[in-house]
């Protein structure tokens, strides 16, 4: 199995589960984000995981060909920048970001986007 299919077999189900969780439990996610807004230091673990996840994906799949799998490369770069952001920006910037993210419309839009991308990647890897 090449790197693209391997990464899609992990990222696809991950996105699908996260997206469905956002859609099914938007109220709970709003509360979680509100807690993160109050205590952004709780995101140190998320910053570590995002940084490592992003670097690993970029190391094995930094392919910018405009095809179906560019989503994997974008996932790596977004995770890397998220990890960098969580470590290097002041808490006041993080709090501003969370005010935008905790809006119910953003949670539903994100959930729909993640569920569609995750379902699509999972379909291509496991069923097509």
LINNOR-V72370 format. One record per residue. N is the residue number from 1. RES is the residue in one small letter. OMEGA is omega in radians with two decimals (* if undefined). BURIAL is b if it has 9 or more other ideal C-beta (glycine too) atoms within 8 Angstrom, else e. Layout:
BEGIN
n & res & omega & burial
N & RES & OMEGA & BURIAL
N & RES & OMEGA & BURIAL
END
This chain:
BEGIN
n & res & omega & burial
1 & x & -3.12 & e
2 & x & -3.07 & e
3 & x & -3.10 & e
4 & x & -3.13 & b
5 & x & 3.10 & b
6 & x & -3.14 & b
7 & x & 3.11 & b
8 & x & 3.12 & b
9 & x & 3.07 & b
10 & x & -3.07 & e
11 & x & -3.13 & b
12 & x & 3.11 & b
13 & x & 3.09 & b
14 & x & 3.12 & b
15 & x & -3.13 & b
16 & x & -3.13 & b
17 & x & 3.12 & b
18 & x & -3.14 & b
19 & x & 3.11 & b
20 & x & 3.09 & b
21 & x & 3.09 & b
22 & x & -3.09 & b
23 & x & -3.07 & b
24 & x & -3.04 & e
25 & x & -3.09 & e
26 & x & -3.14 & b
27 & x & 3.11 & e
28 & x & 3.12 & e
29 & x & 3.09 & b
30 & x & 3.11 & b
31 & x & 3.12 & e
32 & x & -3.14 & e
33 & x & 3.09 & b
34 & x & 3.07 & b
35 & x & 3.10 & b
36 & x & 3.13 & b
37 & x & 3.13 & b
38 & x & -3.09 & e
39 & x & -3.08 & e
40 & x & 3.09 & b
41 & x & 3.08 & e
42 & x & -3.11 & e
43 & x & 3.12 & b
44 & x & 3.11 & e
45 & x & 3.11 & e
46 & x & 3.10 & e
47 & x & 3.10 & b
48 & x & -3.11 & b
49 & x & 3.13 & b
50 & x & 3.14 & b
51 & x & -3.14 & b
52 & x & -3.14 & b
53 & x & 3.13 & b
54 & x & 3.14 & b
55 & x & 3.12 & b
56 & x & 3.14 & b
57 & x & -3.13 & b
58 & x & -3.13 & b
59 & x & -3.07 & e
60 & x & -3.07 & e
61 & x & 3.07 & b
62 & x & -3.05 & e
63 & x & -3.06 & b
64 & x & 3.05 & e
65 & x & -3.09 & e
66 & x & 3.08 & e
67 & x & -3.06 & e
68 & x & -3.01 & e
69 & x & 3.07 & b
70 & x & 3.09 & b
71 & x & 3.12 & b
72 & x & 3.13 & b
73 & x & 3.11 & b
74 & x & 3.09 & e
75 & x & 3.12 & b
76 & x & -3.13 & b
77 & x & 3.11 & b
78 & x & 3.10 & b
79 & x & 3.11 & b
80 & x & -3.13 & b
81 & x & 3.07 & b
82 & x & 3.11 & b
83 & x & 3.10 & b
84 & x & -3.14 & b
85 & x & -3.10 & b
86 & x & -3.14 & b
87 & x & -2.94 & e
88 & x & -3.13 & e
89 & x & 3.09 & e
90 & x & -3.13 & e
91 & x & -3.12 & e
92 & x & 3.11 & e
93 & x & 3.12 & b
94 & x & 3.14 & b
95 & x & 3.09 & b
96 & x & 3.12 & e
97 & x & -3.11 & b
98 & x & 3.07 & b
99 & x & 3.09 & b
100 & x & -3.02 & e
101 & x & -3.05 & b
102 & x & 3.06 & b
103 & x & -3.08 & e
104 & x & -3.14 & e
105 & x & -3.14 & e
106 & x & 3.12 & b
107 & x & 3.14 & b
108 & x & 3.11 & b
109 & x & 3.10 & e
110 & x & 3.12 & b
111 & x & 3.13 & b
112 & x & 3.12 & b
113 & x & 3.14 & b
114 & x & -3.12 & b
115 & x & 3.13 & b
116 & x & 3.13 & b
117 & x & -3.14 & b
118 & x & 3.09 & b
119 & x & 3.13 & b
120 & x & -3.14 & b
121 & x & 3.13 & b
122 & x & 3.10 & b
123 & x & -3.11 & b
124 & x & -3.09 & b
125 & x & -2.96 & b
126 & x & -3.02 & e
127 & x & -3.06 & e
128 & x & * & e
END
